[in-house]
Amino acid sequence: MGIRGLMSFVEDHINEFFTDLKLRDTKIIIDGYALFHRLCFSSNLELRYGGDYDSFTDVVEQFFESLFACKICPYVVLDGGCDISDKKLNTIKDRAREKIQMAHSLSVGGGGYVCPLLIREVFIQVLIQLRVRFVQCFSEADRDIMTLANHWNCPVLSSDSDFCIFDLKSGFCPLNSFQWRNMNTIKGTRDCYIPAKCFSLDALCCHFGNLNKVLLPLFAVLCGNDHVNLPVMETFLSKVENMQRPNAHRISLPIRQVIYGLLVNTAPHLGNVAWDALPPQPPAFSEVERINKNIKTSIVDAVELPKDHSDLSKLTELSLARRQILLLETLKVKQSILDPIPAALKLPIAVSCYWVQHTEAKAELHHLQALLLGMLMGPLHAMINSPDEEALQGSGAEMLYEELQRVKAQPGLRLDLDTAHVFCQWQCCLQMGLYLNQLLSMPLPEPDLTRLYSGSLVHGLCRQLLTSASVESLLHVCPEAQQLYERMFSATRSCAPAELVLPKGKSKKRRQKKRGTRTPWSENRVGTTLNARSWHEGGNRFELLMVGTLEEHMEAPELE
């Protein structure tokens, strides 16, 4: 995580500590965490709406294309989990508080830098698509990056000031002076290179009177790096968001509890004491969550799973069907609901079904419609780039794609905090759904996140759906996209509360009827089961309990 103030210090002495480098025809070790943060924050991406992952994907692709053009072979190293000793826990908490303040500032139109929730997962998917070699460490990656760079005798690319004290054979190139957008050509040749600056550790030591390199770790400690608990005064922005709302990650708590149940790997006995002789006490985990503008630690119980799921090492021996059942039961979705959905969208739709059942921020119909319309961008992009040109004739895929891009590019209005909170909850559900799916060895295909969600597009669609546009007016140019949308909407509607899929007028009328005189039960009883089954085919048999009267139920229109 770096030594606070050191990078600023060495950059203030750039002419003394750095040499110019024309980087080409070499390997390079890249600090993955630093890179995706740099690309996210230095590329003029829209950050207020929860992440334009398609735009971020384009930037990452351009970065690596520049490296390939200069015959630079990248190897990306990513951080893993926290050190088991938790010696950096206080630092992590401090930075979490700082991110909360920055996110709040962003939400009210101020400044700040907070990475979108799924940015790491999107970054990894792009690396896979581009066939860039990468590795994820078990904990912090700094030492592994240094070892690998010295083994291959190649430079390190990062923004972490820790690399200013490591003895790297080929040096350290800071990301902020790595000019990948300004490739140059060597005179008289077609060979390209990227201008960069290379940090000189010898020059730093010389500046401090020929400081011994062996003493540099002590130097870092005295300066106050992440491993030392020295008092630091933080300056916070005081402008996520509506801080009175509960933490958006609460919605995914039931999914995390299942993950904890899988990870705990309960032993059948404890020493000489029979396990079943002990009082039943599910293992507990501590979580750090936001409460208003601060953070607190809370205790969460793991879910007790069936015996054949309790041993994580044998989980892969379970059949695909059994693992899929566990995933879908956690997300509260029936397999039959997902049958009409394309494989690549089954997990996002299953997560959306969970989301509409648990959302605290009261998702409304236009939120669901905008979310599903946004999910069409991936299939439309695939159709447009299909080698089979005949398949596109008359389909209108390109017209619809361009229209959605226009909606995305509209000038941003004031952020609707309730809408932002609703979609933040959806991303929290998707993140935990992805992790559970990975832990279960992919019973559902992993979706392509690069074009699954674009915050600017989804928020823009919400505004349009509330004013003039309708789903039908947007989709009529592309029957294929309209058919896919209808399948996705039908699946999520089957799990949604009745008030979500009723138009606002009907929902209001229903509430008024509830407050007024109720129709006697005997008058509404006849034909209830049959009608409920025909309207809510494949859904909850108790759905009718959420409908005020039979007459209101019968007048509810079919929604596209």
Solvent accessible surface area in square Angstrom, and as a share of the most:
residue,aa,sasa,rsa
1,M,77,0.35
2,G,4,0.04
3,I,4,0.02
4,R,99,0.36
5,G,53,0.51
6,L,8,0.04
7,M,32,0.14
8,S,70,0.45
9,F,63,0.26
10,V,0,0.00
11,E,53,0.24
12,D,116,0.60
13,H,55,0.24
14,I,66,0.33
15,N,145,0.74
16,E,84,0.38
17,F,1,0.00
18,F,16,0.07
19,T,80,0.47
20,D,113,0.59
21,L,56,0.28
22,K,135,0.57
23,L,8,0.04
24,R,74,0.27
25,D,91,0.47
26,T,37,0.22
27,K,77,0.33
28,I,0,0.00
29,I,0,0.00
30,I,0,0.00
31,D,8,0.04
32,G,0,0.00
33,Y,86,0.33
34,A,8,0.06
35,L,0,0.00
36,F,5,0.02
37,H,37,0.16
38,R,88,0.32
39,L,1,0.00
40,C,2,0.01
41,F,56,0.23
42,S,48,0.31
43,S,19,0.12
44,N,153,0.78
45,L,32,0.16
46,E,55,0.24
47,L,29,0.14
48,R,63,0.23
49,Y,9,0.04
50,G,27,0.26
51,G,0,0.00
52,D,12,0.06
53,Y,2,0.01
54,D,7,0.04
55,S,27,0.17
56,F,1,0.00
57,T,2,0.01
58,D,53,0.28
59,V,15,0.08
60,V,0,0.00
61,E,46,0.21
62,Q,92,0.41
63,F,0,0.00
64,F,0,0.00
65,E,98,0.44
66,S,12,0.08
67,L,0,0.00
68,F,92,0.38
69,A,52,0.41
70,C,3,0.02
71,K,133,0.56
72,I,3,0.01
73,C,53,0.32
74,P,8,0.05
75,Y,38,0.14
76,V,0,0.00
77,V,2,0.01
78,L,0,0.00
79,D,33,0.17
80,G,27,0.26
81,G,48,0.47
82,C,85,0.51
83,D,52,0.27
84,I,177,0.90
85,S,69,0.45
86,D,76,0.39
87,K,115,0.49
88,K,20,0.09
89,L,63,0.32
90,N,87,0.45
91,T,21,0.12
92,I,52,0.27
93,K,46,0.20
94,D,57,0.29
95,R,55,0.20
96,A,33,0.26
97,R,71,0.26
98,E,44,0.20
99,K,95,0.40
100,I,19,0.10
101,Q,21,0.09
102,M,46,0.20
103,A,22,0.17
104,H,21,0.09
105,S,1,0.00
106,L,24,0.12
107,S,8,0.05
108,V,70,0.40
109,G,61,0.58
110,G,26,0.25
111,G,45,0.44
112,G,14,0.14
113,Y,125,0.47
114,V,32,0.19
115,C,25,0.15
116,P,14,0.09
117,L,55,0.27
118,L,2,0.01
119,I,8,0.04
120,R,58,0.21
121,E,19,0.09
122,V,0,0.00
123,F,0,0.00
124,I,36,0.18
125,Q,18,0.08
126,V,0,0.00
127,L,0,0.00
128,I,105,0.53
129,Q,94,0.42
130,L,44,0.22
131,R,220,0.80
132,V,8,0.05
133,R,117,0.43
134,F,65,0.27
135,V,61,0.35
136,Q,99,0.44
137,C,18,0.11
138,F,205,0.86
139,S,41,0.27
140,E,58,0.26
141,A,1,0.01
142,D,11,0.06
143,R,146,0.53
144,D,71,0.37
145,I,1,0.00
146,M,37,0.17
147,T,86,0.50
148,L,41,0.20
149,A,1,0.01
150,N,33,0.17
151,H,136,0.61
152,W,72,0.25
153,N,99,0.51
154,C,3,0.02
155,P,9,0.06
156,V,0,0.00
157,L,0,0.00
158,S,0,0.00
159,S,57,0.37
160,D,18,0.10
161,S,6,0.04
162,D,18,0.09
163,F,1,0.01
164,C,0,0.00
165,I,19,0.10
166,F,17,0.07
167,D,79,0.41
168,L,19,0.09
169,K,145,0.61
170,S,35,0.22
171,G,10,0.09
172,F,1,0.01
173,C,0,0.00
174,P,3,0.02
175,L,8,0.04
176,N,77,0.39
177,S,21,0.13
178,F,8,0.03
179,Q,82,0.36
180,W,22,0.08
181,R,125,0.46
182,N,85,0.44
183,M,80,0.36
184,N,64,0.33
185,T,75,0.44
186,I,58,0.30
187,K,197,0.83
188,G,88,0.84
189,T,64,0.37
190,R,226,0.83
191,D,51,0.27
192,C,34,0.20
193,Y,24,0.09
194,I,0,0.00
195,P,21,0.13
196,A,5,0.04
197,K,56,0.24
198,C,17,0.10
199,F,10,0.04
200,S,32,0.21
201,L,18,0.09
202,D,90,0.47
203,A,24,0.18
204,L,0,0.00
205,C,9,0.05
206,C,83,0.50
207,H,71,0.32
208,F,85,0.36
209,G,64,0.61
210,N,123,0.63
211,L,44,0.22
212,N,84,0.43
213,K,76,0.32
214,V,121,0.70
215,L,85,0.42
216,L,1,0.00
217,P,70,0.44
218,L,98,0.49
219,F,37,0.15
220,A,1,0.01
221,V,64,0.37
222,L,133,0.66
223,C,60,0.36
224,G,14,0.13
225,N,24,0.12
226,D,11,0.06
227,H,84,0.37
228,V,44,0.25
229,N,124,0.64
230,L,85,0.43
231,P,132,0.83
232,V,84,0.48
233,M,185,0.83
234,E,57,0.25
235,T,133,0.77
236,F,81,0.34
237,L,74,0.37
238,S,91,0.58
239,K,127,0.54
240,V,53,0.30
241,E,7,0.03
242,N,57,0.29
243,M,9,0.04
244,Q,142,0.63
245,R,53,0.19
246,P,48,0.30
247,N,17,0.09
248,A,8,0.06
249,H,59,0.26
250,R,114,0.42
251,I,12,0.06
252,S,0,0.00
253,L,55,0.27
254,P,49,0.31
255,I,0,0.00
256,R,30,0.11
257,Q,40,0.18
258,V,13,0.07
259,I,17,0.09
260,Y,37,0.14
261,G,4,0.04
262,L,0,0.00
263,L,86,0.43
264,V,50,0.29
265,N,70,0.36
266,T,48,0.28
267,A,51,0.40
268,P,111,0.70
269,H,111,0.49
270,L,104,0.52
271,G,62,0.60
272,N,164,0.84
273,V,77,0.44
274,A,53,0.41
275,W,100,0.35
276,D,130,0.67
277,A,76,0.59
278,L,64,0.32
279,P,98,0.62
280,P,128,0.80
281,Q,149,0.66
282,P,58,0.37
283,P,48,0.30
284,A,59,0.46
285,F,58,0.24
286,S,75,0.49
287,E,26,0.12
288,V,68,0.39
289,E,27,0.12
290,R,19,0.07
291,I,58,0.29
292,N,72,0.37
293,K,84,0.36
294,N,81,0.42
295,I,21,0.11
296,K,100,0.43
297,T,68,0.40
298,S,29,0.19
299,I,123,0.62
300,V,11,0.07
301,D,70,0.36
302,A,5,0.04
303,V,56,0.32
304,E,152,0.68
305,L,24,0.12
306,P,76,0.47
307,K,188,0.79
308,D,60,0.31
309,H,8,0.04
310,S,31,0.20
311,D,44,0.23
312,L,52,0.26
313,S,88,0.57
314,K,114,0.48
315,L,3,0.02
316,T,91,0.53
317,E,134,0.60
318,L,27,0.13
319,S,61,0.39
320,L,97,0.48
321,A,62,0.48
322,R,101,0.37
323,R,28,0.10
324,Q,37,0.16
325,I,89,0.45
326,L,14,0.07
327,L,0,0.00
328,L,8,0.04
329,E,115,0.52
330,T,14,0.08
331,L,0,0.00
332,K,108,0.46
333,V,11,0.06
334,K,116,0.49
335,Q,74,0.33
336,S,69,0.45
337,I,20,0.10
338,L,0,0.00
339,D,90,0.47
340,P,70,0.44
341,I,5,0.03
342,P,54,0.34
343,A,54,0.42
344,A,59,0.46
345,L,13,0.06
346,K,33,0.14
347,L,0,0.00
348,P,0,0.00
349,I,0,0.00
350,A,0,0.00
351,V,0,0.00
352,S,0,0.00
353,C,0,0.00
354,Y,0,0.00
355,W,0,0.00
356,V,3,0.02
357,Q,69,0.30
358,H,55,0.24
359,T,21,0.12
360,E,69,0.31
361,A,8,0.06
362,K,154,0.65
363,A,12,0.09
364,E,66,0.30
365,L,33,0.16
366,H,19,0.08
367,H,10,0.04
368,L,0,0.00
369,Q,23,0.10
370,A,0,0.00
371,L,1,0.01
372,L,0,0.00
373,L,0,0.00
374,G,1,0.01
375,M,1,0.00
376,L,1,0.00
377,M,7,0.03
378,G,23,0.22
379,P,38,0.24
380,L,1,0.01
381,H,57,0.26
382,A,63,0.49
383,M,49,0.22
384,I,41,0.21
385,N,94,0.48
386,S,36,0.23
387,P,131,0.83
388,D,76,0.39
389,E,133,0.60
390,E,135,0.61
391,A,61,0.47
392,L,43,0.21
393,Q,142,0.63
394,G,82,0.78
395,S,4,0.03
396,G,14,0.14
397,A,1,0.01
398,E,92,0.41
399,M,121,0.54
400,L,1,0.00
401,Y,30,0.11
402,E,83,0.37
403,E,51,0.23
404,L,1,0.00
405,Q,61,0.27
406,R,139,0.51
407,V,2,0.01
408,K,34,0.14
409,A,83,0.65
410,Q,76,0.34
411,P,113,0.71
412,G,42,0.40
413,L,107,0.53
414,R,197,0.72
415,L,8,0.04
416,D,77,0.40
417,L,42,0.21
418,D,70,0.36
419,T,10,0.06
420,A,17,0.13
421,H,14,0.06
422,V,0,0.00
423,F,2,0.01
424,C,48,0.29
425,Q,3,0.01
426,W,0,0.00
427,Q,5,0.02
428,C,0,0.00
429,C,0,0.00
430,L,1,0.00
431,Q,20,0.09
432,M,22,0.10
433,G,0,0.00
434,L,2,0.01
435,Y,73,0.28
436,L,0,0.00
437,N,0,0.00
438,Q,73,0.32
439,L,46,0.23
440,L,1,0.00
441,S,50,0.32
442,M,83,0.37
443,P,6,0.04
444,L,3,0.01
445,P,61,0.38
446,E,63,0.28
447,P,2,0.01
448,D,74,0.38
449,L,4,0.02
450,T,4,0.02
451,R,36,0.13
452,L,8,0.04
453,Y,5,0.02
454,S,5,0.03
455,G,0,0.00
456,S,11,0.07
457,L,0,0.00
458,V,1,0.00
459,H,7,0.03
460,G,0,0.00
461,L,0,0.00
462,C,5,0.03
463,R,62,0.23
464,Q,35,0.15
465,L,27,0.13
466,L,101,0.50
467,T,113,0.66
468,S,103,0.66
469,A,24,0.18
470,S,46,0.29
471,V,6,0.04
472,E,75,0.33
473,S,61,0.39
474,L,14,0.07
475,L,2,0.01
476,H,123,0.55
477,V,40,0.23
478,C,0,0.00
479,P,81,0.51
480,E,76,0.34
481,A,4,0.03
482,Q,47,0.21
483,Q,101,0.45
484,L,21,0.11
485,Y,1,0.00
486,E,64,0.29
487,R,101,0.37
488,M,0,0.00
489,F,3,0.01
490,S,55,0.36
491,A,6,0.05
492,T,0,0.00
493,R,41,0.15
494,S,16,0.11
495,C,22,0.13
496,A,2,0.02
497,P,35,0.22
498,A,2,0.02
499,E,86,0.39
500,L,8,0.04
501,V,6,0.04
502,L,17,0.09
503,P,42,0.26
504,K,133,0.57
505,G,53,0.51
506,K,57,0.24
507,S,10,0.07
508,K,114,0.48
509,K,75,0.32
510,R,14,0.05
511,R,122,0.44
512,Q,87,0.39
513,K,72,0.30
514,K,84,0.36
515,R,178,0.65
516,G,43,0.41
517,T,137,0.80
518,R,154,0.56
519,T,51,0.30
520,P,74,0.47
521,W,167,0.59
522,S,83,0.54
523,E,114,0.51
524,N,17,0.09
525,R,154,0.56
526,V,129,0.74
527,G,34,0.33
528,T,18,0.10
529,T,89,0.52
530,L,128,0.63
531,N,36,0.18
532,A,16,0.12
533,R,160,0.58
534,S,82,0.53
535,W,45,0.16
536,H,18,0.08
537,E,144,0.64
538,G,46,0.44
539,G,16,0.16
540,N,76,0.39
541,R,210,0.77
542,F,127,0.53
543,E,6,0.03
544,L,39,0.20
545,L,148,0.74
546,M,68,0.30
547,V,22,0.13
548,G,27,0.26
549,T,20,0.12
550,L,31,0.16
551,E,104,0.47
552,E,3,0.01
553,H,11,0.05
554,M,117,0.52
555,E,70,0.31
556,A,16,0.13
557,P,61,0.39
558,E,114,0.51
559,L,36,0.18
560,E,71,0.32
